[in-house]
Amino acid sequence: MLDKKPDWEDVVKIMGKYGLASSDAMIVNMFNCSKLSLLLTADMEMARCIVSEKI
């Protein structure tokens, strides 16, 4: 399910770069570490972050 081991430093970087709350940043980090190609969310801040991170 995961391509790489999740790292707390990446969560902090995401929080600093996009201003996300820690819980949202953890979700984005887990998604970035996963083999999943799609994540559905109604949270527009998180959606913008995920699009920026996956490009």
C-alpha positions as a Markdown table, in Angstrom:
| # | Residue | x | y | z |
|---|---|---|---|---|
| 1 | Met | 0.0 | 0.0 | 0.0 |
| 2 | Leu | 3.0 | 2.4 | 0.6 |
| 3 | Asp | 5.8 | 3.2 | -1.7 |
| 4 | Lys | 8.0 | 4.7 | 1.1 |
| 5 | Lys | 7.9 | 5.0 | 4.9 |
| 6 | Pro | 6.0 | 8.2 | 6.1 |
| 7 | Asp | 8.3 | 10.8 | 7.6 |
| 8 | Trp | 7.3 | 13.3 | 10.2 |
| 9 | Glu | 9.7 | 15.9 | 8.7 |
| 10 | Asp | 7.6 | 15.8 | 5.5 |
| 11 | Val | 4.5 | 16.6 | 7.5 |
| 12 | Val | 6.2 | 19.6 | 9.0 |
| 13 | Lys | 7.3 | 20.8 | 5.5 |
| 14 | Ile | 3.8 | 20.4 | 4.2 |
| 15 | Met | 2.4 | 22.4 | 7.1 |
| 16 | Gly | 4.9 | 25.2 | 6.5 |
| 17 | Lys | 4.6 | 25.3 | 2.8 |
| 18 | Tyr | 0.8 | 25.1 | 2.5 |
| 19 | Gly | -0.4 | 26.3 | 5.9 |
| 20 | Leu | -2.4 | 23.1 | 6.5 |
| 21 | Ala | -3.4 | 21.9 | 10.0 |
| 22 | Ser | -1.4 | 19.0 | 11.3 |
| 23 | Ser | -4.2 | 16.4 | 10.7 |
| 24 | Asp | -4.6 | 17.5 | 7.1 |
| 25 | Ala | -0.8 | 17.5 | 6.5 |
| 26 | Met | -0.6 | 13.9 | 7.9 |
| 27 | Ile | -3.3 | 12.8 | 5.4 |
| 28 | Val | -1.4 | 14.5 | 2.5 |
| 29 | Asn | 1.9 | 12.9 | 3.7 |
| 30 | Met | 0.3 | 9.4 | 3.8 |
| 31 | Phe | -1.2 | 10.0 | 0.4 |
| 32 | Asn | 2.2 | 11.1 | -1.0 |
| 33 | Cys | 3.8 | 7.9 | 0.4 |
| 34 | Ser | 1.1 | 5.6 | -0.9 |
| 35 | Lys | 0.7 | 3.8 | -4.2 |
| 36 | Leu | -2.8 | 5.5 | -4.6 |
| 37 | Ser | -3.2 | 7.7 | -7.6 |
| 38 | Leu | -6.5 | 9.4 | -6.4 |
| 39 | Leu | -7.8 | 10.9 | -3.2 |
| 40 | Leu | -11.3 | 12.3 | -2.9 |
| 41 | Thr | -11.8 | 15.3 | -0.6 |
| 42 | Ala | -14.2 | 18.2 | -0.2 |
| 43 | Asp | -11.4 | 20.2 | 1.6 |
| 44 | Met | -10.2 | 22.7 | -1.1 |
| 45 | Glu | -7.0 | 23.6 | 0.8 |
| 46 | Met | -6.1 | 19.9 | 1.0 |
| 47 | Ala | -7.0 | 19.4 | -2.7 |
| 48 | Arg | -4.8 | 22.3 | -3.8 |
| 49 | Cys | -1.9 | 20.9 | -1.7 |
| 50 | Ile | -2.3 | 17.4 | -3.1 |
| 51 | Val | -2.4 | 18.7 | -6.7 |
| 52 | Ser | 0.7 | 20.8 | -6.1 |
| 53 | Glu | 2.6 | 17.9 | -4.4 |
| 54 | Lys | 1.8 | 15.3 | -7.1 |
| 55 | Ile | 2.9 | 17.5 | -10.1 |
